[in-house]
């Protein structure tokens, strides 16, 4: 029986691990499909306090993990297949049930795709959601980024290091991104905005690799094709709540609802970070929630003894 299991190793999970470990709860931390979370797929993080010159996302995560291990957190690879709330709470990991008094869910959110037919089969063949992971494969060729938020601007700006040009395809005529990121992207001569347009299909070559996209202009309805070698989709995220939705309250988009502090409404189950936050979604707010969830869990454990 564990004192506390933490699901997720992004900023929220690792901060919860540091705090619960320092409270001598020797947390078991489950690393899921993307160990380290979304920061491992980003480049320089310029807004995390304490790093005036910025810090690499993966580097920041490695430091947090080291800090969590230093105080006694234990890490295990495992994707939660099922969850049964109770006393104790039970999680099924790789076919095995494990039990815990308290549970902190910090499983984050995963990138969304466009939901176009055949899309899933193209991931890794000229379709991706991670510029940091795949950008360097597309040197001196045209690519595109779909989306108009901070992610899209960040990805597009990063991709200009490699690509010959970066089309920034957005469904409106202005970017949602913060002014500093939008201005930086639009000032880059390699970034070519394609306004009021959506991708309606992917074009592939004989080898099954992306060779372009079909576009629809939402103002005049015209359709066109754009030749490029890779599509980077940056249109937001889905919360990773699938195994928990039957038992915990979620909002209309599937995000866990925090009832009081980080409590989910089920005794001894806490939520932190992007799995419960579609508003702020920052590394620092996720870390802050991880800290809060750890303190909430620690107090709940003390009170229930
Ligand atoms: P976001 O802000 O939700 O933006 C998603 C973008 O994708 C929007 O422009 C949206 O268009 C577009 N979109 C959504 N669904 C679409 C669809 N089906 N087809 C075409 N376009 C679609 O998501 P995000 O950019 O991933 O950012 C998420 C959060 O992380 C934000 O809070 C952001 O500030 C933060 N973030 C921060 C940094 C940083 O500070 N370094 C970097 C990345 C992200 P509309 O504009 O028309 O809705």
Boltz pocket constraint, residues with backbone or C-beta under 6 A from the ligand:
constraints:
  - pocket:
      binder: B
      contacts: [[A, 44], [A, 45], [A, 46], [A, 47], [A, 113], [A, 114], [A, 146], [A, 147], [A, 148], [A, 149], [A, 150], [A, 151], [A, 152], [A, 154], [A, 169], [A, 171], [A, 172], [A, 174], [A, 175], [A, 176], [A, 197], [A, 198], [A, 234], [A, 235], [A, 236], [A, 237], [A, 279], [A, 280], [A, 281], [A, 282]]
      max_distance: 6.0
